Amino acid sequence: NYARDILTALGDDAKAKHEQCLVRSMNTVDLEAASKNVEEYTASLEAAASELEPINKLVRDIKIDLVGHAHIDMNWLWLWPETLEVCRNTFNSVSQLMDEFPGFKFSQSQPAVCAAMKETAPEVYAKIKERVKRGQWDTTTATTWTEGDENMSSGESIVRSILYGKRFMKKEFGIESDMGWEPDTFGHVATMPQILAKSGIKYYYFMRCDNGHPLFWWESPDGSRVLAYCYGPYNKGLDASVGAEAIRFGKQAKVDRYMHVYGVGDHGGGPTRRDIVRGLDMDTWPVFPNIKFSTARAFYQRVEREGARERRALALTARQLVRKAVAVRLRQLHRFEQFVDLVARVGRVACAPVHDERFGDALRDRE
C-alpha cells in the first residue's frame, strides 16, 4: 500500500508510467509458498522487489531527516511541579532510548527546562550533558528561554529571552544556539526575523499561522531574513505515510529533503521505541526515500547549502506575501463595492459612507 501511495504522490505522469510495475510486483509474490517453502517465498519477495526498481530510482534521492522532539508546555493545564515531573520522565525516557539506539537523535527546545533539571534533578541533567557530548542530544533548538508569545511581548522581552537562553546554553554546553523554535506560537510579528538575525539566529521553525509555503526566506521590513519552515504538526507520529509526505513537501518546496518532527508532545513524552524501530525498518524498504535520524540544524544547513548551490527558489519572502495578501483584499474590496453599488441602485440602503469609514481605514492601516 505504501508503494502505491508513493507512486500517487509522485504525480500522474509517474503513475501512468510505472503503475504496471506495482501490478507485476504483486503478482510475483508466491503466497502459497509462504506456508510451504520459505526459500521459494523469500525468492519471490526478492523478485517482487526487483520489479519495483524503476520506482525506487525516483525516490531514493529524496532524503528524510527524522527529528525527535518533545513539546513541553511550561504551564498550560497543570502547575509547575507537574511540569518538572514531565521533564524528568521525558528526558529519562529519551536518555534510555539513546543508550538502546546509538543512532537516535533528539532536539529539545527551551533552555528553561534544562535549567530546571539542573536545579531540581541533577542526575537527569548529567544524562543530558553526557548525551550532548555524544552528539545525540541537539541543543541548537534551545534559543528563547521558553517558547513564548510574540504578539503581546515587547521586542525587549523577546530579545532578553534570546539573550538569557543563548547565554545559558553556551555556558553549560559550549554550543551556540542558532535556531528559533516556536511551533506553538499563535502569530508571528513582522520584525521577528530582524530580532533573530541580529541575535545570531539563522533558522526558524513554526507550525501555527502558516502562509501556505512550507519553506521560505522570512524577511523583515529592514531586509533581515531567516530560513523558515512550517509543514504539519510538531508532534507527529512515524509511519509509512512519511514517504509520500516527503514527496509532496519536496514538490511544493522545490527541494529533495524533508524534515519530519515527531514525538509525543504538549505534556512531554517525545519519541517512542516503536517510532525508532519503525524508522530503522523503513530505511530498508524498497521504493522508499532515504530516511535517517537527524537534527533540525542539519536539515536547515543542508537545504540552505543545496539551495544556494543549485539556485533553487525557496518560496516567497514575507514582503512578497504581504503584497499578495493586500492584492487579495483589494479584489475583495472591489467586489464588495460593486455589491454596495447594486444595493444602493435598488434603493434599499444608503451606502455612501461605507467606503470611507470602513474600507478607507483598512487601506490606510496598511500604508
Salt bridges, closest charged atoms under 4 A:
GLU19 OE2 - ARG4 NH1 3.50
GLU51 OE1 - ARG24 NE 3.16
ASP65 OD2 - ARG257 NH1 3.14
ASP65 OD1 - ARG302 NH1 3.08
ASP73 OD1 - HIS71 NE2 3.14
GLU82 OE2 - HIS267 NE2 2.84
ASP99 OD2 - ARG131 NH2 2.90
ASP99 OD1 - ARG134 NH1 2.97
GLU100 OE1 - ARG273 NH2 2.63
GLU130 OE2 - ARG134 NE 3.94
GLU147 OE1 - HIS71 ND1 3.32
GLU150 OE2 - HIS188 ND1 3.80
GLU156 OE2 - ARG160 NE 2.72
GLU172 OE2 - LYS118 NZ 2.67
GLU172 OE1 - LYS129 NZ 3.71
GLU176 OE2 - LYS166 NZ 2.92
ASP178 OD2 - ARG297 NH2 2.96
ASP184 OD2 - HIS71 NE2 3.40
ASP184 OD1 - ARG208 NE 2.58
GLU219 OE2 - ARG319 NH2 3.52
GLU245 OE2 - LYS236 NZ 2.75
ASP256 OD1 - ARG312 NH1 3.96
ASP266 OD1 - HIS71 NE2 3.93
ASP283 OD2 - LYS292 NZ 2.81
GLU306 OE2 - ARG257 NH2 3.81
GLU310 OE2 - ARG309 NH2 3.48
GLU310 OE1 - ARG312 NH2 2.66
GLU337 OE2 - HIS355 NE2 2.80
ASP341 OD2 - ARG345 NE 2.79
ASP356 OD1 - HIS355 ND1 3.54
ASP361 OD1 - ARG364 NH2 2.28
